[in-house]
Amino acid sequence: MSPIRQELHGYIDMLPDLQLEALKPIFTILVDEPLIIETDLTEEEKEIIRQGREEAARGTYVPWSQVH
């Protein structure tokens, strides 16, 4: 079993049944509807990522807690 599977199994084993019932629909969606991961970024998307990395390096980004 892969390390990530082992880690997730450990978390699942620690949860009470009530919380597992809440997670069941999420797992069902993940299993029944595989995620589509887009690997080809547009030049605009690459530029946005580059700018974000520069802001993070400078410490001039807006924290997520202040976004909403």
Helices and strands as residue ranges (DSSP letters): H 3-14, H 17-32, H 43-58, G 64-66
